[in-house]
Amino acid sequence: MTGLFCLTILIISVTTGQGTPSFLQRPANCDKDVRLAYSVLSTHGVYNRLQCYLKCLDEPACLSFNFEDVSENKTRVCELNSKIVDKRGNNLKTKKGFAYYEKTSGFDNGIQSCTLTETTYVYTDIHLQSRNFPTYYFSYDTSASDRAKILLDDRKTFRILRPGLTGEEGTVSIESNDKPGHFFRYRADTNAVDLWGTDPESYSPETFYEDATFKIRYGTWFNGYLAFEAAYNPGKYISHGSHLLSVSSFQDTDVYKNSVSFKILPAPTYLQKGVKIQSYNYQSYFMTYDSNTNYCNIINGDFKTFNIWSPGLTGVAGTVSIESVDKPHWFFRYKISNSAYTNLEYRPSPAQGSSNFDEEATFIIRQDILHTGWFALEASTMSNYYLRHSYYPYVYTDIHLQSKNFPTYYFSYDTSASDRAKILLDDRKTFRILRPGLTGDEGTVSIESNDKPGHFFRYRADTNAVDLWGTDPESYSPETFYEDATFKIRYGTWFTGYLAFEAAYDPGKYISHGSHLLSVSSFQDTDVYKNSVSFKILPAPTYLQKGVKIQSYNFQSYFMTYDSNTNYCRIINGDAKTFNIWIPGLTGVAGTMSIESVDKPHWFFRYKISNSAYTNLEYRPAPAQGSLHFDEEATFIIRQDILHTGWFALEASTMATYYLRHINYRIYLHQHIQTSPDAAFRFV
């Protein structure tokens, strides 16, 4: 998937030349919807600008004034100021309808021009790398009030403002790209360096601007490195000690010179940021990686996003590298030593562990080589080798496999017994069916765990036992593993609606259960055998919400819960349990929902008229047992906004106008809720 992204840059020119404005004319660059802040002497109500000007003339301390030029009121606001605009215009703030004027000595003199220093950045989008700790970078700790530090591989980006905040030539200020308007400053009382915002309401702006202004000393002690000297405290430099940044006096030692030296590194140039990478032949599938194994694959729908470096890590034009957005500094990398599989791997800076990291994480873009509008990725070090996917379409996703002759038992594995495959009582793990199977032969499938992606059921020829195994070919013959984990589905061979899994390369042998253990065994023409090899595919539930709390409208510190001993449903203050919300509910009817406990899977809120319509948490094996009405009595219709906007009521699916409500903290069904806040809830 590619697209043409156009970057449109709007350049705003700021005129900095002097002018000679006439009496009461607005100064250049200060002409509209601004006022001088932080220096107001007094405020007056006047009728026109001339009156405001005369008040400024009468006040010896007044050097400028703000006047409310635009207003529907008869009287206008006149603010007398003790200062004029500084060289950068730092003390000018937006104020609708206001204008800023400077005092003159009389009617014959023009108002001084508001001359502003032009804002330019000498560097943009850079990292500042420590010299003596090259994997550490200039940064700040958001968990410690933005205390400035050097942090391991925390490559935040900055820009260098020139001149600095004071406007003096030859100075700079260091501004965060992630927090525009926030600059590194040091505090004279502690010498500690922090990231501070340029809001001078909370401190003296002049002091802040001076403390955030430095002079760059290029190559003073090491070629290619610079140091930041305090502009108004000569001989003091930003240095690090125990990873904390502070300003300290120069010491003529190698340790000190290293601690104050940093290298400017350009941040990566991105071809794209935060993009998905789509497969051509399976266009609902996208590149991703397994969060546990870091294996790279394609998957349907549930995709991750990536930043595309251009050029790639090698720096060669026409190449790219693929970096995870969720895991910065982790890249797609191929390794020939790993059968050319592609994994997501971590790359600290500089690259460690393998001299070939950058090469193996760099690809050449071959645009339109296969299909117009689509690209292929060629390995940078191996001509004619390309990234491709194999075997990854799923015929089923998020399913349970239910035993025919033990319908409350499901295909599963025992984590306490080396993932031995079993059928377990109501242990409804979910799986997906890969087609074709791992060998890639048409007509085959492999059964993959959703909880353990990249792990498949395989049988071992020496024991015929079935286990869940990972696809790490380092520890065994991959060809043997792929064959042992590949099956053929036999639909409805013995029972309508049920299937069996035949070993693809050992015909006549099927996955069967005996004493709840799964193994591969030869076909026997008996009802017992046919039942033992037959399974039904059941879709896993679809959730409207997972792990949510259900809040009461009229007691908003109270949440739905249940008593762990009696299973009575109620509301309780503060200590809320969480629930999964099935949609549709257990009956499968659209617009309904069922409430399942997170702590007690397969336990649902259920009302029973025979129990005075109280609601309890009850266990529901599959299929439902004990009551033909379980699914109906555990299903509710969502009535959104019926009582209060943003809150819902839950109507019994089989009893119109009966709703869940709480009385004396217990939850039960009640018919009359038209004005009752007790029946209103929401998810949080």
C-alpha positions as CSV (number, residue, x, y, z in Angstrom):
1,M,0.0,0.0,0.0
2,T,1.5,3.3,-1.0
3,G,0.2,6.8,-1.4
4,L,1.4,10.2,-2.5
5,F,1.5,12.5,0.5
6,C,2.0,16.2,-0.3
7,L,3.5,18.4,2.3
8,T,2.2,22.0,2.0
9,I,4.3,24.5,3.9
10,L,2.8,27.9,4.7
11,I,5.6,30.5,5.2
12,I,4.6,33.5,7.1
13,S,7.0,36.4,6.6
14,V,7.6,38.8,9.6
15,T,8.7,42.3,8.6
16,T,11.3,43.6,11.0
17,G,12.2,47.0,9.6
18,Q,11.7,50.3,11.4
19,G,9.0,52.7,10.5
20,T,8.0,56.2,11.4
21,P,4.3,56.0,12.2
22,S,2.2,59.1,12.7
23,F,0.6,60.1,16.0
24,L,-1.4,57.3,17.6
25,Q,-0.6,55.0,14.7
26,R,0.0,51.3,15.7
27,P,3.7,50.4,15.7
28,A,4.8,48.0,12.9
29,N,4.2,44.3,13.7
30,C,2.1,45.2,16.8
31,D,-1.0,46.3,14.9
32,K,-3.9,44.0,15.8
33,D,-5.4,41.9,18.5
34,V,-2.4,42.1,20.9
35,R,-1.6,43.6,24.2
36,L,1.5,44.0,26.3
37,A,1.3,41.6,29.2
38,Y,2.9,41.3,32.7
39,S,3.6,45.1,33.2
40,V,0.2,46.8,33.6
41,L,0.4,49.8,36.0
42,S,-3.3,50.7,36.1
43,T,-6.5,50.2,34.2
44,H,-9.0,52.9,33.2
45,G,-12.3,53.4,31.4
46,V,-12.0,55.9,28.6
47,Y,-14.0,56.9,25.5
48,N,-11.2,57.0,22.9
49,R,-7.5,56.4,22.3
50,L,-6.6,60.1,22.8
51,Q,-7.9,59.9,26.4
52,C,-5.8,56.8,27.0
53,Y,-2.7,58.4,25.5
54,L,-3.1,61.5,27.7
55,K,-3.4,59.3,30.8
56,C,-0.1,57.7,29.8
57,L,1.5,61.1,29.4
58,D,0.4,62.1,32.9
59,E,1.9,59.0,34.4
60,P,5.7,59.2,34.6
61,A,6.1,55.4,34.9
62,C,4.0,54.8,31.8
63,L,6.0,53.8,28.8
64,S,3.2,52.2,26.6
65,F,-0.5,51.4,26.7
66,N,-3.0,48.9,25.6
67,F,-6.2,50.2,24.2
68,E,-9.5,48.3,23.5
69,D,-9.9,49.4,19.9
70,V,-12.9,47.2,19.1
71,S,-15.8,47.0,21.6
72,E,-19.6,47.2,21.7
73,N,-19.4,49.2,25.0
74,K,-19.4,53.0,25.1
75,T,-16.3,53.0,27.4
76,R,-13.1,51.3,26.4
77,V,-10.4,49.6,28.4
78,C,-7.2,51.5,28.8
79,E,-4.2,49.8,30.4
80,L,-1.0,51.8,31.2
81,N,2.2,49.7,31.0
82,S,5.5,50.2,32.8
83,K,7.5,48.6,29.9
84,I,7.6,48.3,26.1
85,V,7.7,45.3,24.0
86,D,11.0,43.3,24.3
87,K,13.3,42.4,21.4
88,R,11.5,39.2,20.7
89,G,8.0,40.3,21.4
90,N,7.9,37.7,24.2
91,N,5.7,39.9,26.3
92,L,3.1,40.5,23.6
93,K,0.0,38.3,24.0
94,T,-3.0,37.8,21.9
95,K,-6.1,39.8,23.0
96,K,-9.1,40.2,20.7
97,G,-10.0,43.8,20.0
98,F,-6.9,45.3,21.7
99,A,-3.9,47.1,20.2
100,Y,-0.5,48.1,21.6
101,Y,0.8,51.7,21.5
102,E,4.1,53.2,22.7
103,K,4.4,56.6,24.5
104,T,5.8,59.6,22.7
105,S,7.2,62.8,24.1
106,G,4.6,64.9,22.4
107,F,2.2,65.3,19.5
108,D,5.0,66.1,17.1
109,N,6.9,62.8,17.6
110,G,6.0,59.5,16.0
111,I,5.4,56.4,18.1
112,Q,8.4,54.2,18.3
113,S,8.2,51.2,16.0
114,C,7.6,47.8,17.7
115,T,10.8,46.2,16.2
116,L,10.8,42.4,16.8
117,T,13.8,40.1,16.4
118,E,13.1,37.5,13.7
119,T,12.6,34.0,15.0
120,T,14.8,31.5,13.3
121,Y,15.9,28.0,14.1
122,V,19.6,27.1,13.4
123,Y,18.8,23.4,14.0
124,T,15.4,21.6,13.8
125,D,14.5,18.0,14.6
126,I,17.8,17.0,16.2
127,H,19.0,14.6,19.0
128,L,21.7,15.7,21.4
129,Q,24.0,12.7,22.0
130,S,26.2,12.5,25.1
131,R,29.9,12.0,24.2
132,N,31.0,9.7,27.0
133,F,27.7,7.8,27.1
134,P,26.9,7.5,23.4
135,T,23.7,5.5,24.0
136,Y,22.3,8.3,26.2
137,Y,20.6,11.4,24.9
138,F,19.6,14.9,26.1
139,S,16.1,14.5,27.4
140,Y,13.7,15.2,30.3
141,D,11.8,13.0,32.8
142,T,8.1,13.6,32.5
143,S,7.5,11.7,35.7
144,A,9.8,14.2,37.6
145,S,8.4,17.6,36.6
146,D,10.4,17.5,33.4
147,R,13.7,17.4,35.1
148,A,16.4,17.4,32.5
149,K,18.5,14.2,32.2
150,I,20.4,12.1,29.7
151,L,18.4,9.0,29.3
152,L,19.2,5.6,27.7
153,D,18.2,5.6,24.1
154,D,15.4,8.2,24.8
155,R,15.8,10.1,21.6
156,K,13.5,13.1,22.1
157,T,14.0,15.8,19.5
158,F,14.7,19.5,19.9
159,R,15.3,22.6,17.9
160,I,17.8,25.4,18.5
161,L,16.4,29.0,18.5
162,R,18.8,31.7,17.3
163,P,19.1,34.2,18.8
164,G,18.0,32.9,22.2
165,L,15.0,34.1,24.2
166,T,16.7,37.3,25.3
167,G,17.1,38.3,21.6
168,E,20.9,38.9,22.0
169,E,23.0,38.1,19.0
170,G,25.3,35.0,19.4
171,T,22.9,33.2,21.8
172,V,20.6,30.2,21.5
173,S,17.8,28.6,23.4
174,I,16.9,24.8,23.3
175,E,13.2,24.2,22.6
176,S,11.4,20.8,22.8
177,N,9.7,19.6,19.6
178,D,7.3,17.5,21.7
179,K,6.4,20.5,23.9
180,P,6.6,23.6,21.7
181,G,7.2,26.7,23.7
182,H,9.1,24.8,26.4
183,F,12.8,25.5,26.8
184,F,15.6,24.1,28.9
185,R,16.6,26.6,31.7
186,Y,18.8,26.4,34.7
187,R,17.9,27.8,38.1
188,A,20.4,30.0,39.9
189,D,19.5,28.6,43.3
190,T,20.2,25.0,42.5
191,N,21.9,25.0,39.0
192,A,19.5,22.2,38.1
193,V,18.3,22.2,34.4
194,D,14.6,21.6,33.7
195,L,12.2,22.0,30.8
196,W,10.0,25.0,31.4
197,G,7.2,26.6,29.5
198,T,7.4,30.3,28.4
199,D,4.4,31.4,30.5
200,P,5.9,34.2,32.6
201,E,2.8,34.5,34.8
202,S,4.4,32.3,37.4
203,Y,7.9,33.9,37.4
204,S,9.9,36.9,36.2
205,P,10.0,36.6,32.4
206,E,13.4,38.5,32.2
207,T,15.0,36.0,34.6
208,F,13.5,33.0,32.7
209,Y,14.7,34.3,29.3
210,E,18.2,34.8,30.7
211,D,18.3,31.4,32.4
212,A,17.1,29.7,29.1
213,T,19.7,31.4,26.9
214,F,23.1,29.9,26.1
215,K,26.1,30.3,23.8
216,I,27.2,27.3,21.8
217,R,30.9,26.5,22.0
218,Y,31.7,24.4,18.9
219,G,34.7,21.9,19.0
220,T,36.3,23.5,22.0
221,W,37.5,20.2,23.4
222,F,36.4,17.6,20.9
223,N,35.9,17.8,17.1
224,G,32.3,17.3,16.1
225,Y,31.0,18.1,19.7
226,L,29.6,21.2,21.2
227,A,28.9,22.6,24.7
228,F,26.3,25.0,26.0
229,E,27.6,27.8,28.1
230,A,25.2,29.9,30.2
231,A,25.0,33.2,28.2
232,Y,24.7,35.4,31.4
233,N,26.9,33.3,33.7
234,P,30.2,32.8,31.7
235,G,32.3,29.8,32.5
236,K,29.3,27.6,33.5
237,Y,28.2,24.8,31.1
238,I,25.4,22.3,30.9
239,S,26.9,19.1,32.2
240,H,25.6,15.7,33.4
241,G,26.3,13.9,36.6
242,S,24.5,10.7,37.6
243,H,22.5,11.3,34.4
244,L,21.1,14.6,35.8
245,L,21.7,17.8,33.8
246,S,22.8,20.9,35.6
247,V,24.9,24.0,35.0
248,S,28.3,23.8,36.6
249,S,31.6,25.8,36.6
250,F,34.3,24.7,34.2
251,Q,36.9,22.2,35.4
252,D,40.0,21.5,33.4
253,T,39.6,17.7,33.6
254,D,38.8,15.1,30.9
255,V,35.8,13.9,32.9
256,Y,34.3,17.3,33.0
257,K,35.0,18.1,29.3
258,N,33.3,14.8,28.3
259,S,30.3,15.5,30.6
260,V,29.6,18.9,28.9
261,S,30.1,17.6,25.3
262,F,27.2,16.7,23.1
263,K,26.9,15.8,19.4
264,I,24.0,17.1,17.2
265,L,22.5,14.1,15.3
266,P,19.7,14.7,12.8
267,A,16.5,13.0,13.7
268,P,15.4,10.4,11.1
269,T,13.7,11.6,8.0
270,Y,10.5,9.8,7.5
271,L,8.9,8.9,4.2
272,Q,5.7,8.1,6.2
273,K,4.8,8.2,9.8
274,G,2.2,6.0,11.6
275,V,1.3,4.0,8.4
276,K,-0.2,0.6,7.9
277,I,1.4,-1.7,5.3
278,Q,-1.2,-3.6,3.3
279,S,-0.9,-6.9,1.4
280,Y,-1.8,-6.8,-2.2
281,N,-3.3,-10.2,-2.6
282,Y,-5.0,-10.2,0.9
283,Q,-6.1,-6.6,1.1
284,S,-7.8,-7.0,4.5
285,Y,-4.4,-8.2,5.8
286,F,-1.6,-5.9,7.1
287,M,2.0,-6.3,8.2
288,T,2.4,-6.8,11.9
289,Y,4.5,-8.6,14.5
290,D,3.8,-11.0,17.3
291,S,4.0,-9.1,20.6
292,N,5.5,-12.1,22.4
293,T,7.8,-13.7,19.8
294,N,8.4,-10.5,17.6
295,Y,7.9,-12.7,14.5
296,C,6.8,-10.6,11.5
297,N,3.7,-11.7,9.7
298,I,0.4,-10.4,8.2
299,I,-2.9,-10.5,10.0
300,N,-6.5,-9.8,9.2
301,G,-7.7,-6.5,10.6
302,D,-5.6,-6.2,13.8
303,F,-2.7,-4.4,12.4
304,K,0.1,-2.2,13.9
305,T,1.5,1.0,12.5
306,F,5.0,1.9,11.5
307,N,7.4,4.8,10.7
308,I,9.2,4.4,7.4
309,W,12.7,5.8,7.6
310,S,14.0,7.2,4.2
311,P,16.8,6.7,3.7
312,G,17.1,3.5,5.7
313,L,19.5,2.8,8.5
314,T,22.4,2.4,6.1
315,G,21.8,6.0,4.9
316,V,21.8,4.9,1.2
317,A,19.4,6.8,-1.0
318,G,16.4,4.9,-2.3
319,T,16.3,2.6,0.8
320,V,13.9,2.4,3.7
321,S,13.8,0.9,7.2
322,I,10.5,-0.1,9.0
323,E,10.3,1.0,12.6
324,S,7.4,0.1,15.0
325,V,5.4,3.0,16.3
326,D,4.5,1.1,19.5
327,K,8.0,0.0,20.1
328,P,10.4,2.8,19.0
329,H,13.9,1.7,17.9
330,W,12.6,-1.8,17.0
331,F,12.9,-2.6,13.2
332,F,12.0,-5.2,10.7
333,R,15.2,-7.3,10.2
334,Y,15.9,-10.4,8.2
335,K,18.5,-12.9,9.2
336,I,19.8,-15.5,6.8
337,S,21.0,-17.5,9.8
338,N,17.3,-17.8,10.8
339,S,16.1,-19.3,7.5
340,A,15.6,-15.7,6.2
341,Y,12.6,-15.2,8.6
342,T,11.9,-11.6,9.4
343,N,11.7,-10.5,13.0
344,L,11.2,-7.2,14.8
345,E,14.4,-6.5,16.6
346,Y,15.7,-3.7,18.9
347,R,18.4,-1.4,17.7
348,P,20.1,0.8,20.3
349,S,22.2,3.6,19.0
350,P,24.9,2.8,18.0
351,A,23.7,-0.6,16.8
352,Q,25.0,-3.4,19.1
353,G,25.2,-7.2,19.0
354,S,25.6,-7.5,15.2
355,S,27.7,-5.4,12.8
356,N,25.1,-6.3,10.1
357,F,22.1,-4.9,11.9
358,D,21.7,-1.7,9.7
359,E,22.2,-3.7,6.5
360,E,19.7,-6.4,7.5
361,A,17.1,-3.8,8.5
362,T,17.4,-1.8,5.3
363,F,15.4,-2.5,2.1
364,I,15.3,-1.1,-1.4
365,I,11.9,0.1,-2.6
366,R,11.0,-1.4,-5.9
367,Q,7.9,0.6,-7.0
368,D,5.4,-0.9,-9.4
369,I,7.7,-3.9,-10.0
370,L,4.8,-6.3,-9.6
371,H,1.6,-4.2,-9.6
372,T,1.0,-0.5,-10.4
373,G,0.6,1.5,-7.2
374,W,2.3,-1.2,-5.1
375,F,5.9,-1.7,-4.1
376,A,8.2,-4.6,-3.3
377,L,11.0,-4.5,-0.7
378,E,14.3,-6.0,-1.8
379,A,17.0,-6.9,0.8
380,S,19.7,-4.2,0.6
381,T,22.5,-6.8,0.8
382,M,21.0,-9.6,-1.3
383,S,20.0,-8.8,-4.8
384,N,16.7,-10.3,-6.0
385,Y,15.6,-11.3,-2.5
386,Y,12.3,-9.7,-1.4
387,L,10.0,-9.7,1.6
388,R,7.0,-11.8,1.0
389,H,4.4,-13.6,3.1
390,S,3.4,-17.2,2.9
391,Y,0.7,-19.4,4.6
392,Y,-1.1,-16.7,6.5
393,P,-4.7,-16.5,5.4
394,Y,-7.0,-17.8,8.1
395,V,-10.2,-19.7,7.2
396,Y,-11.4,-19.4,10.8
397,T,-10.4,-16.9,13.5
398,D,-11.4,-16.7,17.2
399,I,-13.1,-20.1,17.5
400,H,-13.7,-22.7,20.1
401,L,-13.5,-26.4,19.2
402,Q,-16.2,-28.3,21.1
403,S,-16.1,-32.1,21.6
404,K,-19.2,-34.0,20.3
405,N,-19.5,-36.7,22.9
406,F,-18.4,-34.4,25.8
407,P,-20.2,-31.1,24.8
408,T,-19.0,-29.2,27.9
409,Y,-15.3,-30.1,27.0
410,Y,-13.2,-28.1,24.5
411,F,-10.0,-28.4,22.5
412,S,-7.3,-27.0,24.8
413,Y,-3.9,-27.5,26.2
414,D,-2.5,-27.8,29.7
415,T,0.0,-25.1,30.5
416,S,1.1,-27.0,33.6
417,A,2.1,-30.0,31.5
418,S,4.3,-28.5,28.8
419,D,1.2,-27.5,26.8
420,R,0.0,-31.1,26.4
421,A,-3.1,-31.0,24.2
422,K,-6.4,-32.1,26.0
423,I,-10.1,-31.5,26.0
424,L,-10.8,-29.6,29.2
425,L,-14.1,-28.9,31.0
426,D,-15.4,-25.5,29.9
427,D,-11.8,-24.3,29.2
428,R,-12.8,-22.4,26.1
429,K,-9.5,-21.2,24.7
430,T,-9.7,-19.7,21.2
431,F,-7.9,-20.8,18.1
432,R,-7.5,-19.9,14.4
433,I,-7.3,-22.1,11.4
434,L,-4.5,-21.4,9.0
435,R,-5.2,-22.4,5.3
436,P,-3.1,-23.7,3.7
437,G,-1.3,-25.3,6.6
438,L,2.3,-24.7,7.5
439,T,3.7,-26.8,4.7
440,G,1.8,-24.6,2.2
441,D,0.2,-27.5,0.4
442,E,-3.3,-26.7,-0.9
443,G,-6.2,-28.3,1.0
444,T,-4.4,-28.4,4.3
445,V,-4.7,-26.5,7.5
446,S,-2.9,-25.8,10.8
447,I,-4.4,-25.0,14.2
448,E,-2.8,-21.9,15.9
449,S,-3.4,-20.7,19.4
450,N,-4.8,-17.1,19.7
451,D,-3.3,-16.9,23.2
452,K,0.1,-18.0,22.0
453,P,0.5,-16.7,18.4
454,G,3.0,-18.7,16.4
455,H,2.2,-21.9,18.4
456,F,0.5,-24.8,16.6
457,F,-0.9,-28.2,17.5
458,R,1.4,-30.9,16.2
459,Y,1.7,-34.7,16.8
460,R,4.9,-36.6,17.4
461,A,5.4,-39.7,15.3
462,D,7.2,-41.5,18.1
463,T,4.3,-41.1,20.6
464,N,1.3,-39.9,18.5
465,A,0.7,-37.4,21.3
466,V,-0.6,-33.9,20.3
467,D,1.0,-30.8,21.9
468,L,1.1,-27.1,21.3
469,W,4.5,-26.1,19.9
470,G,6.1,-22.8,18.8
471,T,7.4,-22.3,15.2
472,D,11.0,-21.7,16.3
473,P,12.9,-23.8,13.8
474,E,16.2,-23.4,15.7
475,S,15.4,-26.3,18.1
476,Y,14.2,-28.9,15.6
477,S,13.8,-29.7,12.0
478,P,11.3,-27.2,10.6
479,E,10.2,-29.5,7.8
480,T,9.3,-32.2,10.2
481,F,7.5,-29.8,12.5
482,Y,5.5,-28.3,9.6
483,E,4.3,-31.7,8.4
484,D,3.4,-32.8,12.0
485,A,1.4,-29.6,12.5
486,T,-0.5,-29.8,9.2
487,F,-3.9,-31.5,8.8
488,K,-6.8,-31.9,6.5
489,I,-10.3,-31.0,7.6
490,R,-13.0,-33.7,7.0
491,Y,-16.4,-31.9,7.2
492,G,-19.5,-33.9,8.1
493,T,-18.0,-37.3,7.4
494,W,-19.8,-38.9,10.3
495,F,-22.0,-36.2,11.9
496,T,-23.6,-33.2,10.3
497,G,-22.2,-30.0,11.7
498,Y,-19.0,-31.6,13.0
499,L,-15.5,-32.0,11.5
500,A,-12.4,-34.2,12.1
501,F,-8.7,-33.4,11.6
502,E,-6.8,-36.0,9.6
503,A,-3.0,-36.0,9.6
504,A,-2.1,-34.5,6.2
505,Y,1.0,-36.7,5.7
506,D,-0.2,-39.8,7.6
507,P,-3.6,-40.6,6.0
508,G,-6.2,-42.4,8.0
509,K,-5.0,-41.0,11.3
510,Y,-7.1,-38.4,13.1
511,I,-6.9,-36.2,16.2
512,S,-8.9,-38.1,18.8
513,H,-9.3,-37.9,22.6
514,G,-9.0,-40.6,25.2
515,S,-9.0,-40.0,28.9
516,H,-9.3,-36.3,27.8
517,L,-5.8,-36.4,26.2
518,L,-5.5,-35.6,22.5
519,S,-3.5,-37.8,20.2
520,V,-3.4,-39.0,16.6
521,S,-4.8,-42.5,16.1
522,S,-5.7,-44.8,13.2
523,F,-9.3,-44.8,12.1
524,Q,-11.7,-47.4,13.8
525,D,-15.1,-48.0,12.4
526,T,-16.9,-47.6,15.7
527,D,-19.3,-45.1,17.1
528,V,-17.0,-44.4,20.1
529,Y,-14.1,-43.6,17.8
530,K,-16.1,-41.4,15.4
531,N,-17.5,-39.5,18.4
532,S,-14.0,-39.0,19.8
533,V,-12.6,-37.5,16.6
534,S,-15.5,-35.1,16.0
535,F,-15.5,-31.5,17.0
536,K,-17.8,-28.5,16.3
537,I,-16.5,-25.0,15.5
538,L,-18.2,-22.4,17.7
539,P,-17.5,-18.7,17.3
540,A,-16.0,-16.9,20.3
541,P,-18.2,-14.2,21.7
542,T,-18.1,-10.7,20.3
543,Y,-17.7,-8.0,23.0
544,L,-19.2,-4.6,23.1
545,Q,-16.8,-3.8,25.9
546,K,-14.2,-5.8,27.8
547,G,-13.1,-5.3,31.4
548,V,-15.5,-2.5,32.1
549,K,-17.2,-1.3,35.3
550,I,-20.9,-0.5,35.3
551,Q,-21.7,2.7,37.2
552,S,-24.9,3.7,38.9
553,Y,-26.5,7.0,37.9
554,N,-27.8,8.3,41.2
555,F,-25.0,6.9,43.3
556,Q,-22.0,7.6,41.1
557,S,-19.4,6.2,43.5
558,Y,-21.3,2.9,43.4
559,F,-20.8,0.2,40.7
560,M,-22.5,-3.1,39.8
561,T,-20.9,-6.1,41.5
562,Y,-21.8,-9.4,43.1
563,D,-21.2,-11.1,46.4
564,S,-18.4,-13.6,46.1
565,N,-20.1,-16.0,48.5
566,T,-23.8,-15.8,47.6
567,N,-23.4,-14.5,44.0
568,Y,-26.2,-12.0,44.7
569,C,-25.9,-9.0,42.3
570,R,-25.8,-5.6,43.9
571,I,-24.1,-2.2,43.8
572,I,-21.3,-1.3,46.0
573,N,-19.2,1.8,46.9
574,G,-15.8,1.9,45.2
575,D,-14.7,-1.7,45.1
576,A,-16.1,-2.5,41.7
577,K,-15.7,-5.7,39.8
578,T,-15.2,-5.7,36.0
579,F,-17.3,-7.4,33.3
580,N,-17.2,-8.4,29.6
581,I,-20.3,-7.2,27.7
582,W,-21.4,-9.7,25.1
583,I,-23.1,-8.2,22.1
584,P,-25.4,-9.7,20.9
585,G,-26.4,-11.3,24.2
586,L,-26.5,-15.1,24.7
587,T,-29.8,-15.4,22.7
588,G,-28.0,-14.0,19.7
589,V,-30.7,-11.3,19.1
590,A,-29.4,-8.0,17.7
591,G,-29.6,-5.1,20.1
592,T,-29.2,-7.2,23.2
593,M,-26.3,-7.8,25.6
594,S,-25.2,-10.2,28.4
595,I,-23.0,-9.4,31.3
596,E,-20.1,-11.8,32.0
597,S,-17.8,-11.6,35.0
598,V,-14.1,-11.1,34.2
599,D,-12.9,-12.8,37.4
600,K,-15.3,-15.7,36.8
601,P,-15.5,-16.5,33.1
602,H,-18.8,-18.1,31.9
603,W,-20.7,-16.6,34.9
604,F,-23.4,-14.2,33.9
605,F,-26.0,-11.8,35.4
606,R,-29.3,-13.6,35.3
607,Y,-32.7,-12.8,36.6
608,K,-35.2,-15.4,37.8
609,I,-38.9,-14.6,38.3
610,S,-39.1,-17.6,40.6
611,N,-36.6,-15.9,42.9
612,S,-38.7,-12.7,43.4
613,A,-37.0,-11.3,40.3
614,Y,-33.7,-10.9,42.1
615,T,-30.6,-11.0,39.9
616,N,-27.7,-13.4,40.6
617,L,-24.4,-14.3,39.0
618,E,-24.8,-17.8,37.6
619,Y,-22.5,-20.2,35.8
620,R,-23.4,-21.1,32.2
621,P,-21.5,-24.0,30.7
622,A,-21.9,-24.5,27.0
623,P,-24.4,-25.6,26.0
624,A,-26.5,-24.1,28.9
625,Q,-27.6,-26.6,31.4
626,G,-30.1,-26.7,34.3
627,S,-32.6,-24.3,32.8
628,L,-33.9,-24.0,29.3
629,H,-34.3,-20.3,29.9
630,F,-30.8,-19.5,31.0
631,D,-29.8,-17.6,27.8
632,E,-33.1,-15.7,27.8
633,E,-32.8,-14.8,31.5
634,A,-29.2,-13.6,31.1
635,T,-30.0,-11.4,28.1
636,F,-31.0,-7.8,28.2
637,I,-32.1,-5.1,25.8
638,I,-30.1,-1.9,25.9
639,R,-32.3,1.2,26.2
640,Q,-30.0,4.1,25.6
641,D,-30.9,7.5,27.0
642,I,-34.3,6.3,28.1
643,L,-33.9,8.0,31.5
644,H,-30.9,10.2,31.3
645,T,-28.7,11.3,28.4
646,G,-25.5,9.3,28.2
647,W,-26.9,6.5,30.5
648,F,-28.7,3.3,29.6
649,A,-31.4,1.0,31.1
650,L,-31.4,-2.8,30.8
651,E,-34.8,-4.3,29.9
652,A,-35.4,-8.1,30.4
653,S,-35.4,-9.8,27.0
654,T,-38.5,-11.9,27.8
655,M,-40.4,-9.4,29.9
656,A,-41.3,-6.1,28.2
657,T,-41.1,-3.0,30.4
658,Y,-39.2,-4.8,33.2
659,Y,-35.8,-3.3,33.9
660,L,-32.8,-3.9,36.2
661,R,-32.8,-1.5,39.1
662,H,-31.3,-1.3,42.5
663,I,-33.2,-0.9,45.8
664,N,-31.3,-1.1,49.1
665,Y,-28.2,-1.9,46.9
666,R,-29.7,-5.2,45.7
667,I,-30.4,-5.5,41.9
668,Y,-33.6,-7.0,40.7
669,L,-36.3,-6.5,38.0
670,H,-38.9,-3.9,38.4
671,Q,-41.7,-2.7,36.0
672,H,-42.1,0.9,36.7
673,I,-38.9,3.0,36.1
674,Q,-40.3,6.0,34.2
675,T,-38.8,8.4,36.7
676,S,-36.5,6.1,38.6
677,P,-32.8,7.0,38.6
678,D,-32.2,3.6,40.2
679,A,-32.4,2.0,36.7
680,A,-29.8,4.1,34.9
681,F,-26.3,2.9,34.4
682,R,-23.2,3.4,32.1
683,F,-19.9,1.7,31.3
684,V,-16.8,3.2,32.7
